[in-house]
Amino acid sequence: MENSLNEQLKKIIIEELNLEDIEASEIKDDDPLFGDEGLGLDSLDAVELVVLIQKHFQVEIKDMEEGRVALASISSLVDFINRHKEA
């Protein structure tokens, strides 16, 4: 199930943040989502991503510190969603 969540997150990020030039298969689970190393998302993308996570998974990222950890990579986002869905 975890892999499907990874794929689902990649598709949501690509579609909702308009990253048409990137394929889901190009995004590695541990790649940083922000900065030059990974997808290169910015602070506006972060805000949008927080809203998308809440909309699609009914999981709320409550503050910047929690967001910084949760939004580090696809893997950290999957962990965050799984932890908060069980809670």
C-alpha positions as CSV (number, residue, x, y, z in Angstrom):
1,M,0.0,0.0,0.0
2,E,2.9,2.4,0.8
3,N,4.2,2.4,-2.7
4,S,0.7,3.3,-4.0
5,L,0.7,6.3,-1.6
6,N,4.1,7.3,-2.9
7,E,2.8,7.2,-6.5
8,Q,-0.4,9.0,-5.6
9,L,1.6,11.8,-4.0
10,K,3.9,12.1,-7.0
11,K,0.8,12.4,-9.3
12,I,-0.9,14.9,-7.1
13,I,2.3,17.1,-6.9
14,I,2.9,16.9,-10.7
15,E,-0.8,17.6,-11.6
16,E,-1.7,20.1,-9.0
17,L,1.5,22.1,-9.0
18,N,1.7,22.1,-12.8
19,L,5.0,20.3,-13.2
20,E,4.2,18.9,-16.6
21,D,7.8,18.5,-17.6
22,I,8.4,15.9,-14.9
23,E,7.4,12.2,-14.9
24,A,6.4,10.5,-11.7
25,S,9.0,7.9,-12.4
26,E,11.7,10.6,-12.3
27,I,10.9,11.6,-8.7
28,K,12.8,9.5,-6.3
29,D,11.2,8.9,-2.9
30,D,14.1,10.5,-1.0
31,D,14.7,13.4,-3.4
32,P,14.2,16.8,-1.6
33,L,11.0,18.5,-2.8
34,F,12.5,22.0,-2.2
35,G,15.7,23.7,-3.3
36,D,18.0,23.1,-6.2
37,E,18.8,19.4,-5.4
38,G,15.3,18.0,-5.9
39,L,12.1,19.2,-7.5
40,G,12.9,22.9,-6.9
41,L,9.5,23.7,-5.3
42,D,9.3,27.1,-3.5
43,S,7.4,28.6,-0.6
44,L,4.2,29.1,-2.6
45,D,4.3,25.4,-3.6
46,A,4.7,24.5,0.1
47,V,1.5,26.4,1.0
48,E,-0.4,24.7,-1.9
49,L,1.0,21.3,-0.9
50,V,-0.2,21.7,2.7
51,V,-3.7,22.4,1.3
52,L,-3.5,19.5,-1.1
53,I,-2.5,17.1,1.7
54,Q,-5.4,18.2,3.8
55,K,-7.8,17.9,0.8
56,H,-6.7,14.5,-0.4
57,F,-5.7,12.8,2.8
58,Q,-7.6,14.7,5.6
59,V,-4.3,15.2,7.4
60,E,-3.4,18.7,8.6
61,I,0.2,20.1,8.8
62,K,-0.2,22.4,11.8
63,D,2.9,24.6,11.7
64,M,6.1,25.4,9.8
65,E,8.3,23.1,11.9
66,E,6.0,20.1,11.3
67,G,5.8,21.1,7.6
68,R,9.5,21.4,7.2
69,V,9.9,17.8,8.4
70,A,6.8,16.4,6.5
71,L,7.6,18.1,3.2
72,A,11.2,17.2,3.0
73,S,10.7,14.3,0.5
74,I,8.0,11.9,-0.8
75,S,9.2,9.4,1.8
76,S,8.8,11.8,4.7
77,L,5.4,12.9,3.4
78,V,4.3,9.2,3.3
79,D,5.5,8.7,6.9
80,F,3.7,11.8,8.0
81,I,0.4,10.9,6.4
82,N,0.6,7.3,7.7
83,R,1.4,8.5,11.2
84,H,-1.4,11.0,11.3
85,K,-4.0,8.8,9.7
86,E,-3.5,6.2,12.4
87,A,-3.8,8.9,15.2
